[in-house]
Amino acid sequence: MEAQRYPDDYDGILAGAPANFWTHLLSNGIWNLQALTNDAASYIPQQTPAIAHAVNAACDAQDGVR
């Protein structure tokens, strides 16, 4: 808006959209998804009971009630 209202303030304007490299961004997302789901042992929902048990074991007694 400032550049439109006061164009004489600028010698030039460099504008870009660095997050507009969709091919790279989406293929990277697919790679991440494959890395997380190729091995069933690394898939987070299968790890959830172990994580919940570890959190409860570490934090449950902090309030004095088990």
PQR file of N, CA, C, O and H, with PARSE charges and radii, in Angstrom:
ATOM      1  N   MET A   1       0.832  -1.189   0.000 -0.4000 1.5000
ATOM      2  CA  MET A   1       0.000   0.000   0.000 -0.0000 2.0000
ATOM      3  C   MET A   1       0.875   1.250   0.000  0.5500 1.7000
ATOM      4  O   MET A   1       0.597   2.215  -0.713 -0.5500 1.4000
ATOM      5  N   GLU A   2       1.933   1.223   0.806 -0.4000 1.5000
ATOM      6  CA  GLU A   2       2.823   2.387   0.866 -0.0000 2.0000
ATOM      7  C   GLU A   2       3.484   2.630  -0.491  0.5500 1.7000
ATOM      8  O   GLU A   2       3.635   3.772  -0.924 -0.5500 1.4000
ATOM      9  H   GLU A   2       2.159   0.439   1.385  0.4000 1.0000
ATOM     10  N   ALA A   3       3.870   1.552  -1.145 -0.4000 1.5000
ATOM     11  CA  ALA A   3       4.510   1.673  -2.454 -0.0000 2.0000
ATOM     12  C   ALA A   3       3.539   2.212  -3.496  0.5500 1.7000
ATOM     13  O   ALA A   3       3.951   2.916  -4.417 -0.5500 1.4000
ATOM     14  H   ALA A   3       3.747   0.624  -0.793  0.4000 1.0000
ATOM     15  N   GLN A   4       2.263   1.892  -3.363 -0.4000 1.5000
ATOM     16  CA  GLN A   4       1.270   2.400  -4.302 -0.0000 2.0000
ATOM     17  C   GLN A   4       0.978   3.885  -4.056  0.5500 1.7000
ATOM     18  O   GLN A   4       0.801   4.657  -4.998 -0.5500 1.4000
ATOM     19  H   GLN A   4       1.928   1.319  -2.615  0.4000 1.0000
ATOM     20  N   ARG A   5       0.931   4.263  -2.794 -0.4000 1.5000
ATOM     21  CA  ARG A   5       0.615   5.658  -2.487 -0.0000 2.0000
ATOM     22  C   ARG A   5       1.800   6.595  -2.675  0.5500 1.7000
ATOM     23  O   ARG A   5       1.629   7.753  -3.056 -0.5500 1.4000
ATOM     24  H   ARG A   5       1.075   3.635  -2.029  0.4000 1.0000
ATOM     25  N   TYR A   6       3.015   6.085  -2.405 -0.4000 1.5000
ATOM     26  CA  TYR A   6       4.212   6.914  -2.489 -0.0000 2.0000
ATOM     27  C   TYR A   6       5.272   6.236  -3.350  0.5500 1.7000
ATOM     28  O   TYR A   6       6.316   5.845  -2.829 -0.5500 1.4000
ATOM     29  H   TYR A   6       3.154   5.144  -2.096  0.4000 1.0000
ATOM     30  N   PRO A   7       5.041   6.089  -4.630 -0.5600 1.5000
ATOM     31  CA  PRO A   7       5.979   5.367  -5.492  0.2800 2.0000
ATOM     32  C   PRO A   7       7.344   6.041  -5.599  0.5500 1.7000
ATOM     33  O   PRO A   7       8.327   5.374  -5.921 -0.5500 1.4000
ATOM     34  N   ASP A   8       7.429   7.345  -5.337 -0.4000 1.5000
ATOM     35  CA  ASP A   8       8.717   8.038  -5.441 -0.0000 2.0000
ATOM     36  C   ASP A   8       9.649   7.696  -4.272  0.5500 1.7000
ATOM     37  O   ASP A   8      10.821   8.071  -4.301 -0.5500 1.4000
ATOM     38  H   ASP A   8       6.630   7.886  -5.075  0.4000 1.0000
ATOM     39  N   ASP A   9       9.159   6.999  -3.256 -0.4000 1.5000
ATOM     40  CA  ASP A   9      10.002   6.575  -2.137 -0.0000 2.0000
ATOM     41  C   ASP A   9      10.922   5.418  -2.514  0.5500 1.7000
ATOM     42  O   ASP A   9      11.830   5.066  -1.760 -0.5500 1.4000
ATOM     43  H   ASP A   9       8.207   6.694  -3.232  0.4000 1.0000
ATOM     44  N   TYR A  10      10.684   4.832  -3.678 -0.4000 1.5000
ATOM     45  CA  TYR A  10      11.401   3.616  -4.055 -0.0000 2.0000
ATOM     46  C   TYR A  10      12.121   3.781  -5.384  0.5500 1.7000
ATOM     47  O   TYR A  10      11.633   4.445  -6.298 -0.5500 1.4000
ATOM     48  H   TYR A  10       9.947   5.118  -4.290  0.4000 1.0000
ATOM     49  N   ASP A  11      13.302   3.158  -5.470 -0.4000 1.5000
ATOM     50  CA  ASP A  11      13.987   3.036  -6.755 -0.0000 2.0000
ATOM     51  C   ASP A  11      13.493   1.785  -7.480  0.5500 1.7000
ATOM     52  O   ASP A  11      13.512   1.710  -8.709 -0.5500 1.4000
ATOM     53  H   ASP A  11      13.699   2.618  -4.728  0.4000 1.0000
ATOM     54  N   GLY A  12      13.062   0.827  -6.708 -0.4000 1.5000
ATOM     55  CA  GLY A  12      12.545  -0.428  -7.246 -0.0000 2.0000
ATOM     56  C   GLY A  12      11.980  -1.253  -6.108  0.5500 1.7000
ATOM     57  O   GLY A  12      12.252  -0.978  -4.939 -0.5500 1.4000
ATOM     58  H   GLY A  12      13.046   0.887  -5.710  0.4000 1.0000
ATOM     59  N   ILE A  13      11.216  -2.237  -6.436 -0.4000 1.5000
ATOM     60  CA  ILE A  13      10.605  -3.100  -5.426 -0.0000 2.0000
ATOM     61  C   ILE A  13      10.929  -4.536  -5.780  0.5500 1.7000
ATOM     62  O   ILE A  13      10.707  -4.981  -6.907 -0.5500 1.4000
ATOM     63  H   ILE A  13      10.995  -2.460  -7.385  0.4000 1.0000
ATOM     64  N   LEU A  14      11.452  -5.247  -4.811 -0.4000 1.5000
ATOM     65  CA  LEU A  14      11.722  -6.664  -4.968 -0.0000 2.0000
ATOM     66  C   LEU A  14      10.641  -7.413  -4.194  0.5500 1.7000
ATOM     67  O   LEU A  14      10.588  -7.353  -2.966 -0.5500 1.4000
ATOM     68  H   LEU A  14      11.633  -4.885  -3.896  0.4000 1.0000
ATOM     69  N   ALA A  15       9.790  -8.111  -4.920 -0.4000 1.5000
ATOM     70  CA  ALA A  15       8.700  -8.841  -4.281 -0.0000 2.0000
ATOM     71  C   ALA A  15       8.772 -10.300  -4.703  0.5500 1.7000
ATOM     72  O   ALA A  15       9.080 -10.617  -5.852 -0.5500 1.4000
ATOM     73  H   ALA A  15       9.834  -8.160  -5.918  0.4000 1.0000
ATOM     74  N   GLY A  16       8.488 -11.164  -3.770 -0.4000 1.5000
ATOM     75  CA  GLY A  16       8.516 -12.588  -4.094 -0.0000 2.0000
ATOM     76  C   GLY A  16       7.679 -13.371  -3.122  0.5500 1.7000
ATOM     77  O   GLY A  16       7.179 -12.840  -2.130 -0.5500 1.4000
ATOM     78  H   GLY A  16       8.238 -10.907  -2.836  0.4000 1.0000
ATOM     79  N   ALA A  17       7.537 -14.622  -3.417 -0.4000 1.5000
ATOM     80  CA  ALA A  17       6.777 -15.524  -2.554 -0.0000 2.0000
ATOM     81  C   ALA A  17       7.609 -16.785  -2.355  0.5500 1.7000
ATOM     82  O   ALA A  17       7.448 -17.746  -3.107 -0.5500 1.4000
ATOM     83  H   ALA A  17       7.943 -15.052  -4.223  0.4000 1.0000
ATOM     84  N   PRO A  18       8.498 -16.805  -1.359 -0.5600 1.5000
ATOM     85  CA  PRO A  18       9.396 -17.945  -1.199  0.2800 2.0000
ATOM     86  C   PRO A  18       8.684 -19.262  -0.900  0.5500 1.7000
ATOM     87  O   PRO A  18       9.260 -20.326  -1.124 -0.5500 1.4000
ATOM     88  N   ALA A  19       7.471 -19.224  -0.410 -0.4000 1.5000
ATOM     89  CA  ALA A  19       6.751 -20.462  -0.119 -0.0000 2.0000
ATOM     90  C   ALA A  19       5.929 -20.920  -1.309  0.5500 1.7000
ATOM     91  O   ALA A  19       5.035 -21.753  -1.159 -0.5500 1.4000
ATOM     92  H   ALA A  19       7.003 -18.360  -0.227  0.4000 1.0000
ATOM     93  N   ASN A  20       6.215 -20.391  -2.483 -0.4000 1.5000
ATOM     94  CA  ASN A  20       5.430 -20.718  -3.659 -0.0000 2.0000
ATOM     95  C   ASN A  20       6.095 -21.779  -4.523  0.5500 1.7000
ATOM     96  O   ASN A  20       5.762 -21.899  -5.702 -0.5500 1.4000
ATOM     97  H   ASN A  20       6.941 -19.714  -2.605  0.4000 1.0000
ATOM     98  N   PHE A  21       7.018 -22.545  -3.975 -0.4000 1.5000
ATOM     99  CA  PHE A  21       7.714 -23.594  -4.701 -0.0000 2.0000
ATOM    100  C   PHE A  21       6.973 -24.904  -4.426  0.5500 1.7000
ATOM    101  O   PHE A  21       7.503 -25.792  -3.757 -0.5500 1.4000
ATOM    102  H   PHE A  21       7.289 -22.447  -3.017  0.4000 1.0000
ATOM    103  N   TRP A  22       5.740 -25.022  -4.946 -0.4000 1.5000
ATOM    104  CA  TRP A  22       4.825 -26.091  -4.578 -0.0000 2.0000
ATOM    105  C   TRP A  22       5.356 -27.479  -4.878  0.5500 1.7000
ATOM    106  O   TRP A  22       5.163 -28.389  -4.072 -0.5500 1.4000
ATOM    107  H   TRP A  22       5.309 -24.301  -5.490  0.4000 1.0000
ATOM    108  N   THR A  23       6.016 -27.671  -6.006 -0.4000 1.5000
ATOM    109  CA  THR A  23       6.518 -28.997  -6.349 -0.0000 2.0000
ATOM    110  C   THR A  23       7.474 -29.496  -5.273  0.5500 1.7000
ATOM    111  O   THR A  23       7.381 -30.642  -4.834 -0.5500 1.4000
ATOM    112  H   THR A  23       6.173 -26.932  -6.661  0.4000 1.0000
ATOM    113  N   HIS A  24       8.384 -28.639  -4.856 -0.4000 1.5000
ATOM    114  CA  HIS A  24       9.344 -29.012  -3.824 -0.0000 2.0000
ATOM    115  C   HIS A  24       8.651 -29.231  -2.481  0.5500 1.7000
ATOM    116  O   HIS A  24       8.933 -30.214  -1.796 -0.5500 1.4000
ATOM    117  H   HIS A  24       8.459 -27.708  -5.213  0.4000 1.0000
ATOM    118  N   LEU A  25       7.760 -28.341  -2.101 -0.4000 1.5000
ATOM    119  CA  LEU A  25       7.100 -28.440  -0.806 -0.0000 2.0000
ATOM    120  C   LEU A  25       6.236 -29.693  -0.696  0.5500 1.7000
ATOM    121  O   LEU A  25       6.276 -30.390   0.318 -0.5500 1.4000
ATOM    122  H   LEU A  25       7.531 -27.542  -2.658  0.4000 1.0000
ATOM    123  N   LEU A  26       5.455 -29.980  -1.738 -0.4000 1.5000
ATOM    124  CA  LEU A  26       4.563 -31.133  -1.676 -0.0000 2.0000
ATOM    125  C   LEU A  26       5.324 -32.450  -1.767  0.5500 1.7000
ATOM    126  O   LEU A  26       4.970 -33.415  -1.091 -0.5500 1.4000
ATOM    127  H   LEU A  26       5.422 -29.414  -2.562  0.4000 1.0000
ATOM    128  N   SER A  27       6.364 -32.501  -2.595 -0.4000 1.5000
ATOM    129  CA  SER A  27       7.139 -33.741  -2.666 -0.0000 2.0000
ATOM    130  C   SER A  27       7.883 -33.981  -1.351  0.5500 1.7000
ATOM    131  O   SER A  27       8.050 -35.129  -0.939 -0.5500 1.4000
ATOM    132  H   SER A  27       6.652 -31.717  -3.145  0.4000 1.0000
ATOM    133  N   ASN A  28       8.323 -32.931  -0.700 -0.4000 1.5000
ATOM    134  CA  ASN A  28       8.946 -33.083   0.610 -0.0000 2.0000
ATOM    135  C   ASN A  28       7.934 -33.602   1.637  0.5500 1.7000
ATOM    136  O   ASN A  28       8.286 -34.413   2.493 -0.5500 1.4000
ATOM    137  H   ASN A  28       8.187 -31.999  -1.034  0.4000 1.0000
ATOM    138  N   GLY A  29       6.701 -33.146   1.560 -0.4000 1.5000
ATOM    139  CA  GLY A  29       5.662 -33.633   2.457 -0.0000 2.0000
ATOM    140  C   GLY A  29       5.374 -35.107   2.233  0.5500 1.7000
ATOM    141  O   GLY A  29       5.153 -35.847   3.191 -0.5500 1.4000
ATOM    142  H   GLY A  29       6.415 -32.487   0.865  0.4000 1.0000
ATOM    143  N   ILE A  30       5.373 -35.539   0.984 -0.4000 1.5000
ATOM    144  CA  ILE A  30       5.171 -36.962   0.681 -0.0000 2.0000
ATOM    145  C   ILE A  30       6.324 -37.785   1.235  0.5500 1.7000
ATOM    146  O   ILE A  30       6.112 -38.863   1.790 -0.5500 1.4000
ATOM    147  H   ILE A  30       5.553 -34.938   0.206  0.4000 1.0000
ATOM    148  N   TRP A  31       7.542 -37.280   1.086 -0.4000 1.5000
ATOM    149  CA  TRP A  31       8.707 -37.994   1.618 -0.0000 2.0000
ATOM    150  C   TRP A  31       8.585 -38.160   3.131  0.5500 1.7000
ATOM    151  O   TRP A  31       8.853 -39.237   3.664 -0.5500 1.4000
ATOM    152  H   TRP A  31       7.715 -36.404   0.635  0.4000 1.0000
ATOM    153  N   ASN A  32       8.178 -37.091   3.824 -0.4000 1.5000
ATOM    154  CA  ASN A  32       8.003 -37.164   5.275 -0.0000 2.0000
ATOM    155  C   ASN A  32       6.929 -38.184   5.647  0.5500 1.7000
ATOM    156  O   ASN A  32       7.109 -38.968   6.580 -0.5500 1.4000
ATOM    157  H   ASN A  32       7.960 -36.216   3.392  0.4000 1.0000
ATOM    158  N   LEU A  33       5.821 -38.174   4.922 -0.4000 1.5000
ATOM    159  CA  LEU A  33       4.743 -39.112   5.201 -0.0000 2.0000
ATOM    160  C   LEU A  33       5.207 -40.550   5.003  0.5500 1.7000
ATOM    161  O   LEU A  33       4.902 -41.423   5.816 -0.5500 1.4000
ATOM    162  H   LEU A  33       5.675 -37.538   4.164  0.4000 1.0000
ATOM    163  N   GLN A  34       5.942 -40.794   3.927 -0.4000 1.5000
ATOM    164  CA  GLN A  34       6.460 -42.142   3.685 -0.0000 2.0000
ATOM    165  C   GLN A  34       7.450 -42.549   4.766  0.5500 1.7000
ATOM    166  O   GLN A  34       7.437 -43.695   5.216 -0.5500 1.4000
ATOM    167  H   GLN A  34       6.191 -40.085   3.268  0.4000 1.0000
ATOM    168  N   ALA A  35       8.299 -41.637   5.181 -0.4000 1.5000
ATOM    169  CA  ALA A  35       9.281 -41.963   6.211 -0.0000 2.0000
ATOM    170  C   ALA A  35       8.602 -42.323   7.529  0.5500 1.7000
ATOM    171  O   ALA A  35       9.106 -43.158   8.280 -0.5500 1.4000
ATOM    172  H   ALA A  35       8.310 -40.707   4.815  0.4000 1.0000
ATOM    173  N   LEU A  36       7.467 -41.700   7.809 -0.4000 1.5000
ATOM    174  CA  LEU A  36       6.766 -41.973   9.064 -0.0000 2.0000
ATOM    175  C   LEU A  36       5.893 -43.218   9.010  0.5500 1.7000
ATOM    176  O   LEU A  36       5.629 -43.834  10.042 -0.5500 1.4000
ATOM    177  H   LEU A  36       7.058 -41.021   7.199  0.4000 1.0000
ATOM    178  N   THR A  37       5.442 -43.595   7.814 -0.4000 1.5000
ATOM    179  CA  THR A  37       4.474 -44.691   7.735 -0.0000 2.0000
ATOM    180  C   THR A  37       5.027 -45.963   7.107  0.5500 1.7000
ATOM    181  O   THR A  37       4.337 -46.982   7.127 -0.5500 1.4000
ATOM    182  H   THR A  37       5.656 -43.095   6.975  0.4000 1.0000
ATOM    183  N   ASN A  38       6.229 -45.957   6.553 -0.4000 1.5000
ATOM    184  CA  ASN A  38       6.773 -47.174   5.950 -0.0000 2.0000
ATOM    185  C   ASN A  38       7.049 -48.247   6.984  0.5500 1.7000
ATOM    186  O   ASN A  38       6.849 -49.431   6.714 -0.5500 1.4000
ATOM    187  H   ASN A  38       6.789 -45.129   6.536  0.4000 1.0000
ATOM    188  N   ASP A  39       7.502 -47.856   8.151 -0.4000 1.5000
ATOM    189  CA  ASP A  39       7.794 -48.806   9.222 -0.0000 2.0000
ATOM    190  C   ASP A  39       6.670 -48.705  10.251  0.5500 1.7000
ATOM    191  O   ASP A  39       6.488 -47.661  10.877 -0.5500 1.4000
ATOM    192  H   ASP A  39       7.665 -46.894   8.370  0.4000 1.0000
ATOM    193  N   ALA A  40       5.928 -49.778  10.422 -0.4000 1.5000
ATOM    194  CA  ALA A  40       4.779 -49.747  11.332 -0.0000 2.0000
ATOM    195  C   ALA A  40       5.182 -49.398  12.764  0.5500 1.7000
ATOM    196  O   ALA A  40       4.380 -48.838  13.512 -0.5500 1.4000
ATOM    197  H   ALA A  40       6.076 -50.626   9.913  0.4000 1.0000
ATOM    198  N   ALA A  41       6.408 -49.722  13.149 -0.4000 1.5000
ATOM    199  CA  ALA A  41       6.849 -49.443  14.522 -0.0000 2.0000
ATOM    200  C   ALA A  41       7.053 -47.947  14.764  0.5500 1.7000
ATOM    201  O   ALA A  41       7.020 -47.500  15.910 -0.5500 1.4000
ATOM    202  H   ALA A  41       7.059 -50.177  12.541  0.4000 1.0000
ATOM    203  N   SER A  42       7.262 -47.174  13.704 -0.4000 1.5000
ATOM    204  CA  SER A  42       7.487 -45.745  13.884 -0.0000 2.0000
ATOM    205  C   SER A  42       6.209 -44.934  13.749  0.5500 1.7000
ATOM    206  O   SER A  42       6.225 -43.714  13.913 -0.5500 1.4000
ATOM    207  H   SER A  42       7.289 -47.537  12.773  0.4000 1.0000
ATOM    208  N   TYR A  43       5.117 -45.594  13.455 -0.4000 1.5000
ATOM    209  CA  TYR A  43       3.848 -44.899  13.268 -0.0000 2.0000
ATOM    210  C   TYR A  43       3.315 -44.470  14.626  0.5500 1.7000
ATOM    211  O   TYR A  43       3.119 -45.312  15.502 -0.5500 1.4000
ATOM    212  H   TYR A  43       5.103 -46.585  13.321  0.4000 1.0000
ATOM    213  N   ILE A  44       3.080 -43.186  14.816 -0.4000 1.5000
ATOM    214  CA  ILE A  44       2.749 -42.605  16.121 -0.0000 2.0000
ATOM    215  C   ILE A  44       1.521 -43.251  16.795  0.5500 1.7000
ATOM    216  O   ILE A  44       1.603 -43.537  17.989 -0.5500 1.4000
ATOM    217  H   ILE A  44       3.240 -42.502  14.104  0.4000 1.0000
ATOM    218  N   PRO A  45       0.396 -43.497  16.112 -0.5600 1.5000
ATOM    219  CA  PRO A  45      -0.743 -44.092  16.824  0.2800 2.0000
ATOM    220  C   PRO A  45      -0.422 -45.431  17.485  0.5500 1.7000
ATOM    221  O   PRO A  45      -1.039 -45.774  18.493 -0.5500 1.4000
ATOM    222  N   GLN A  46       0.532 -46.199  16.942 -0.4000 1.5000
ATOM    223  CA  GLN A  46       0.906 -47.441  17.597 -0.0000 2.0000
ATOM    224  C   GLN A  46       1.776 -47.173  18.821  0.5500 1.7000
ATOM    225  O   GLN A  46       1.863 -48.013  19.716 -0.5500 1.4000
ATOM    226  H   GLN A  46       1.034 -45.920  16.123  0.4000 1.0000
ATOM    227  N   GLN A  47       2.405 -46.035  18.865 -0.4000 1.5000
ATOM    228  CA  GLN A  47       3.259 -45.671  19.994 -0.0000 2.0000
ATOM    229  C   GLN A  47       2.465 -44.982  21.102  0.5500 1.7000
ATOM    230  O   GLN A  47       2.974 -44.831  22.212 -0.5500 1.4000
ATOM    231  H   GLN A  47       2.335 -45.352  18.137  0.4000 1.0000
ATOM    232  N   THR A  48       1.243 -44.565  20.829 -0.4000 1.5000
ATOM    233  CA  THR A  48       0.466 -43.776  21.777 -0.0000 2.0000
ATOM    234  C   THR A  48       0.294 -44.453  23.137  0.5500 1.7000
ATOM    235  O   THR A  48       0.495 -43.781  24.149 -0.5500 1.4000
ATOM    236  H   THR A  48       0.829 -44.687  19.926  0.4000 1.0000
ATOM    237  N   PRO A  49      -0.060 -45.728  23.233 -0.5600 1.5000
ATOM    238  CA  PRO A  49      -0.195 -46.336  24.566  0.2800 2.0000
ATOM    239  C   PRO A  49       1.117 -46.308  25.364  0.5500 1.7000
ATOM    240  O   PRO A  49       1.102 -46.075  26.572 -0.5500 1.4000
ATOM    241  N   ALA A  50       2.231 -46.540  24.701 -0.4000 1.5000
ATOM    242  CA  ALA A  50       3.520 -46.511  25.409 -0.0000 2.0000
ATOM    243  C   ALA A  50       3.851 -45.099  25.879  0.5500 1.7000
ATOM    244  O   ALA A  50       4.363 -44.911  26.983 -0.5500 1.4000
ATOM    245  H   ALA A  50       2.243 -46.729  23.719  0.4000 1.0000
ATOM    246  N   ILE A  51       3.561 -44.117  25.045 -0.4000 1.5000
ATOM    247  CA  ILE A  51       3.811 -42.720  25.416 -0.0000 2.0000
ATOM    248  C   ILE A  51       2.901 -42.327  26.586  0.5500 1.7000
ATOM    249  O   ILE A  51       3.360 -41.716  27.551 -0.5500 1.4000
ATOM    250  H   ILE A  51       3.146 -44.271  24.148  0.4000 1.0000
ATOM    251  N   ALA A  52       1.626 -42.676  26.500 -0.4000 1.5000
ATOM    252  CA  ALA A  52       0.681 -42.338  27.578 -0.0000 2.0000
ATOM    253  C   ALA A  52       1.093 -43.000  28.886  0.5500 1.7000
ATOM    254  O   ALA A  52       1.018 -42.372  29.941 -0.5500 1.4000
ATOM    255  H   ALA A  52       1.253 -43.173  25.716  0.4000 1.0000
ATOM    256  N   HIS A  53       1.526 -44.251  28.836 -0.4000 1.5000
ATOM    257  CA  HIS A  53       1.959 -44.948  30.045 -0.0000 2.0000
ATOM    258  C   HIS A  53       3.188 -44.266  30.654  0.5500 1.7000
ATOM    259  O   HIS A  53       3.267 -44.096  31.870 -0.5500 1.4000
ATOM    260  H   HIS A  53       1.587 -44.761  27.979  0.4000 1.0000
ATOM    261  N   ALA A  54       4.147 -43.878  29.805 -0.4000 1.5000
ATOM    262  CA  ALA A  54       5.359 -43.210  30.300 -0.0000 2.0000
ATOM    263  C   ALA A  54       5.025 -41.859  30.921  0.5500 1.7000
ATOM    264  O   ALA A  54       5.595 -41.499  31.951 -0.5500 1.4000
ATOM    265  H   ALA A  54       4.083 -44.016  28.817  0.4000 1.0000
ATOM    266  N   VAL A  55       4.122 -41.115  30.320 -0.4000 1.5000
ATOM    267  CA  VAL A  55       3.726 -39.810  30.862 -0.0000 2.0000
ATOM    268  C   VAL A  55       3.007 -39.993  32.193  0.5500 1.7000
ATOM    269  O   VAL A  55       3.287 -39.280  33.156 -0.5500 1.4000
ATOM    270  H   VAL A  55       3.659 -41.407  29.483  0.4000 1.0000
ATOM    271  N   ASN A  56       2.086 -40.943  32.248 -0.4000 1.5000
ATOM    272  CA  ASN A  56       1.371 -41.181  33.504 -0.0000 2.0000
ATOM    273  C   ASN A  56       2.311 -41.654  34.604  0.5500 1.7000
ATOM    274  O   ASN A  56       2.175 -41.241  35.755 -0.5500 1.4000
ATOM    275  H   ASN A  56       1.858 -41.522  31.465  0.4000 1.0000
ATOM    276  N   ALA A  57       3.254 -42.508  34.264 -0.4000 1.5000
ATOM    277  CA  ALA A  57       4.204 -42.996  35.266 -0.0000 2.0000
ATOM    278  C   ALA A  57       5.076 -41.866  35.795  0.5500 1.7000
ATOM    279  O   ALA A  57       5.420 -41.852  36.977 -0.5500 1.4000
ATOM    280  H   ALA A  57       3.364 -42.844  33.329  0.4000 1.0000
ATOM    281  N   ALA A  58       5.435 -40.921  34.937 -0.4000 1.5000
ATOM    282  CA  ALA A  58       6.316 -39.831  35.339 -0.0000 2.0000
ATOM    283  C   ALA A  58       5.571 -38.699  36.050  0.5500 1.7000
ATOM    284  O   ALA A  58       6.145 -38.021  36.902 -0.5500 1.4000
ATOM    285  H   ALA A  58       5.155 -40.932  33.977  0.4000 1.0000
ATOM    286  N   CYS A  59       4.308 -38.492  35.709 -0.4000 1.5000
ATOM    287  CA  CYS A  59       3.625 -37.282  36.179 -0.0000 2.0000
ATOM    288  C   CYS A  59       2.422 -37.521  37.079  0.5500 1.7000
ATOM    289  O   CYS A  59       1.965 -36.584  37.734 -0.5500 1.4000
ATOM    290  H   CYS A  59       3.841 -39.043  35.017  0.4000 1.0000
ATOM    291  N   ASP A  60       1.896 -38.728  37.134 -0.4000 1.5000
ATOM    292  CA  ASP A  60       0.643 -38.969  37.830 -0.0000 2.0000
ATOM    293  C   ASP A  60       0.704 -38.632  39.307  0.5500 1.7000
ATOM    294  O   ASP A  60      -0.233 -38.043  39.845 -0.5500 1.4000
ATOM    295  H   ASP A  60       2.267 -39.489  36.601  0.4000 1.0000
ATOM    296  N   ALA A  61       1.776 -38.990  39.962 -0.4000 1.5000
ATOM    297  CA  ALA A  61       1.863 -38.801  41.408 -0.0000 2.0000
ATOM    298  C   ALA A  61       2.253 -37.383  41.817  0.5500 1.7000
ATOM    299  O   ALA A  61       2.350 -37.113  43.014 -0.5500 1.4000
ATOM    300  H   ALA A  61       2.538 -39.468  39.524  0.4000 1.0000
ATOM    301  N   GLN A  62       2.472 -36.493  40.905 -0.4000 1.5000
ATOM    302  CA  GLN A  62       2.887 -35.133  41.237 -0.0000 2.0000
ATOM    303  C   GLN A  62       1.853 -34.362  42.028  0.5500 1.7000
ATOM    304  O   GLN A  62       2.207 -33.467  42.796 -0.5500 1.4000
ATOM    305  H   GLN A  62       2.392 -36.712  39.933  0.4000 1.0000
ATOM    306  N   ASP A  63       0.577 -34.692  41.857 -0.4000 1.5000
ATOM    307  CA  ASP A  63      -0.449 -33.979  42.612 -0.0000 2.0000
ATOM    308  C   ASP A  63      -0.798 -34.674  43.923  0.5500 1.7000
ATOM    309  O   ASP A  63      -1.706 -34.243  44.633 -0.5500 1.4000
ATOM    310  H   ASP A  63       0.291 -35.420  41.233  0.4000 1.0000
ATOM    311  N   GLY A  64      -0.081 -35.748  44.244 -0.4000 1.5000
ATOM    312  CA  GLY A  64      -0.301 -36.458  45.501 -0.0000 2.0000
ATOM    313  C   GLY A  64      -1.357 -37.542  45.404  0.5500 1.7000
ATOM    314  O   GLY A  64      -1.585 -38.265  46.374 -0.5500 1.4000
ATOM    315  H   GLY A  64       0.657 -36.099  43.667  0.4000 1.0000
ATOM    316  N   VAL A  65      -2.003 -37.672  44.261 -0.4000 1.5000
ATOM    317  CA  VAL A  65      -3.047 -38.691  44.060 -0.0000 2.0000
ATOM    318  C   VAL A  65      -2.610 -39.605  42.941  0.5500 1.7000
ATOM    319  O   VAL A  65      -2.181 -39.138  41.886 -0.5500 1.4000
ATOM    320  H   VAL A  65      -1.818 -37.085  43.473  0.4000 1.0000
ATOM    321  N   ARG A  66      -2.715 -40.897  43.159 -0.4000 1.5000
ATOM    322  CA  ARG A  66      -2.346 -41.864  42.124 -0.0000 2.0000
ATOM    323  C   ARG A  66      -3.564 -42.481  41.530  0.5500 1.7000
ATOM    324  O   ARG A  66      -3.458 -43.323  40.638 -0.5500 1.4000
ATOM    325  H   ARG A  66      -3.063 -41.276  44.016  0.4000 1.0000
TER
END
